[in-house]
Amino acid sequence: MPPTRGGARLGTVALAGHSIGGYLVRLYAAAHPEQVAGVVLIDSSHHEQFQRFAHYRAEILWRVVIERLRPYGLRRLAIDLGLVDEIGQQAGRRYPAEFAGTGVALSLSDRRHRADLWEMLAWSRLAAQTGRSAASLGQIPLTVVTSSELTPDCTTARQDADRRSWYPLWSELQRDLVRLSTDNFHLVAENAGHFVHRHDPDLVVKALVEHVHRGRHAR
C-alpha cells in the first residue's frame, strides 16, 4: 500500500532547508502539506534559539555592526598581499579546491555583504513567524540531519572548546525539531560541521532521495 497521510496520498516534492533555510522549508510545508513528500532539515535553526541561547540576540546585533563597519577594500588588499588568509582557509574547507577562489571573491562582494546583513536583521522575526505558523508538521515525513560536536571547521583548541560549550543545547534543539512530525528520523553526521551538505553530501542526498522515492511510490 502506498504511504498516506491522514488517508490522503503523500505529495511528490521533497524539501531541504539548511540553517535559517529550515524556517522557510517549515513554513512552506505547513502551508502546503498536500504537496510535500518529505522534509529534510540540515542543521536547521530552531524557532526558539534566540530565547534558549543566552545573549544570542546581542551577538547577532554585534555581528551586524561589525560587518557594517568592516572596511572591505582594506580587507581585500590585505588578502591580495598575503597578510590575511582566514577567508582563504575557510573557503578551502568549505568548497572544492577548484571553487575556493570563487568562494573568497563571493565572501568579499558587496552584494553578499548586504545579503548577510539583511538576513541577520530578519532572523528573529522569521524565527517567531515560524514558531507561530509551523509549530507542527503533522504526519509529513521528516529527517533531521545534525552536525557533530567536533567538526573540521574547528581548527584551534579555543574553537573546539567554544563549540563543546554550546553544542549540548544545540543538540537538544535539534532533537526538539525531530518532534515536529510524527513520522521522523534523526541523523547525526560524523565529523561534519554546520555545512553538513559540504562535509558529508552523500548523507544529505540519501535522506532526500528516500523522501523522493516515498513520494513517487505514493502516486
C-alpha positions in Angstrom: 0.0 0.0 0.0 1.4 3.5 -0.9 2.3 5.7 2.1 -0.5 8.1 3.1 -1.1 11.0 5.4 -4.4 11.1 7.1 -6.0 9.0 4.4 -4.6 11.2 1.6 -1.6 10.3 -0.6 1.7 12.0 0.0 2.9 14.8 -2.3 5.9 14.4 -4.5 8.0 17.4 -3.5 10.9 16.8 -1.2 12.2 19.9 0.6 15.6 20.6 2.2 16.5 23.5 4.3 19.9 24.3 5.8 20.4 26.7 8.8 18.0 29.6 8.6 16.6 28.0 5.4 14.9 25.5 7.7 12.4 28.2 8.6 11.4 28.6 5.0 11.0 24.9 4.4 8.9 24.5 7.5 6.6 27.4 6.5 6.1 26.1 3.1 5.4 22.5 4.3 2.9 23.7 6.9 1.1 25.9 4.3 1.1 23.2 1.5 1.2 19.8 3.2 -0.6 18.1 0.3 2.4 18.9 -2.0 5.2 17.6 0.3 6.6 14.1 0.3 9.1 14.8 2.9 11.3 17.4 4.7 15.0 17.3 5.4 16.3 19.9 7.9 20.1 20.2 7.7 21.5 21.6 11.0 18.5 23.8 10.9 17.9 26.9 13.0 15.3 26.4 15.8 12.5 28.9 16.2 13.3 29.3 19.9 17.1 29.6 19.7 17.0 33.3 20.4 15.3 32.6 23.7 17.3 29.4 24.5 20.8 30.7 23.9 21.9 33.4 26.3 22.9 36.7 24.7 22.2 35.3 21.2 20.3 38.3 20.1 23.0 40.7 21.3 25.7 38.6 19.5 23.7 38.8 16.2 23.3 42.6 16.5 27.0 42.9 17.3 27.9 40.9 14.2 25.6 43.3 12.2 27.5 46.3 13.5 30.9 44.7 12.8 30.0 43.7 9.3 28.6 47.1 8.6 31.8 48.9 9.7 34.3 46.5 8.3 36.5 48.2 5.6 36.1 45.7 2.8 38.6 47.4 0.4 41.4 47.2 3.0 40.4 43.6 3.7 40.7 42.6 0.0 44.1 44.4 -0.2 45.4 42.5 2.9 44.3 39.2 1.4 45.9 40.0 -2.0 49.1 40.9 -0.3 49.1 37.7 1.7 48.8 39.4 5.1 45.5 37.8 6.0 44.3 34.3 4.8 41.5 33.5 7.1 38.8 33.7 4.4 41.0 31.6 2.1 41.4 28.9 4.7 37.6 28.9 5.3 37.0 28.7 1.5 39.4 25.8 1.3 37.5 23.9 3.9 34.0 24.7 2.6 34.4 24.4 -1.2 36.1 22.1 -3.7 39.6 23.3 -4.5 38.6 24.5 -8.0 36.0 26.8 -6.5 37.9 28.1 -3.5 38.9 31.3 -5.3 35.4 32.0 -6.3 34.3 31.4 -2.7 36.8 34.1 -1.5 35.5 36.5 -4.1 31.9 36.0 -3.1 32.7 36.4 0.6 34.2 39.8 -0.2 31.5 41.0 -2.6 29.3 43.9 -1.6 26.2 42.1 -2.6 27.0 39.2 -0.3 27.7 41.7 2.4 24.3 43.3 2.1 22.5 40.0 1.9 24.2 38.8 5.1 23.2 42.0 6.9 19.5 41.7 5.9 19.5 38.0 6.9 20.8 38.7 10.4 18.3 41.6 10.8 15.3 39.5 9.7 16.4 36.3 11.6 14.4 36.9 14.8 11.2 37.9 13.0 11.4 34.9 10.8 12.0 32.6 13.8 8.9 34.0 15.5 6.8 33.6 12.4 8.0 30.0 12.0 7.1 29.2 15.6 3.6 30.6 15.1 2.8 29.2 11.7 4.8 26.0 11.5 4.8 24.7 15.1 4.0 21.2 13.8 4.4 19.3 10.5 1.8 16.8 11.5 2.5 13.5 9.6 4.8 14.9 7.0 7.9 12.6 6.8 10.8 14.4 8.4 14.5 13.8 8.6 16.7 16.0 10.8 20.4 16.0 10.0 22.5 17.4 12.7 26.2 18.4 12.7 28.6 16.7 15.1 30.2 18.0 18.3 33.7 18.1 16.7 34.0 19.4 13.2 36.6 20.2 10.5 35.6 23.9 10.9 37.2 23.9 14.4 40.9 24.3 13.7 42.1 25.5 17.1 41.7 24.4 20.7 39.8 27.5 21.5 37.3 26.8 18.7 36.9 23.2 19.9 36.2 24.4 23.5 33.7 27.0 22.3 31.8 24.5 20.3 31.8 22.0 23.1 30.3 24.7 25.4 27.2 25.3 23.4 26.8 22.1 21.4 24.7 20.2 24.1 22.0 22.9 23.8 22.2 22.8 20.0 21.8 19.1 20.1 18.7 19.5 22.4 17.2 21.9 20.0 17.8 19.5 17.1 16.1 16.7 18.9 13.2 19.1 19.5 12.9 19.7 15.7 12.6 15.9 15.3 9.4 16.0 17.2 7.8 18.4 14.7 6.5 15.4 12.8 5.1 12.0 14.0 6.9 10.4 11.1 10.5 11.3 11.9 14.1 10.2 11.7 17.2 11.8 13.2 20.8 11.6 11.8 23.9 13.0 13.5 26.6 13.3 10.8 30.1 12.2 11.9 32.8 14.8 11.9 30.6 17.3 10.0 30.2 21.0 10.8 27.3 23.3 10.3 27.6 22.9 6.5 26.8 19.2 6.7 25.9 19.1 3.0 29.5 20.1 2.2 31.2 17.8 4.7 29.0 14.7 4.0 27.0 15.4 0.9 26.2 11.7 0.4 24.3 11.6 3.7 22.1 14.5 2.8 21.5 13.2 -0.7 20.5 9.8 0.7 17.9 11.4 3.0 16.4 13.5 0.2 16.3 10.5 -2.3 14.5 8.4 0.3 11.8 11.0 0.6 11.5 11.4 -3.2 11.1 7.6 -3.6 8.4 7.6 -0.9 6.5 10.3 -2.8 6.8 8.6 -6.1 5.5 5.3 -4.7 2.6 7.1 -3.2 1.3 8.1 -6.6 
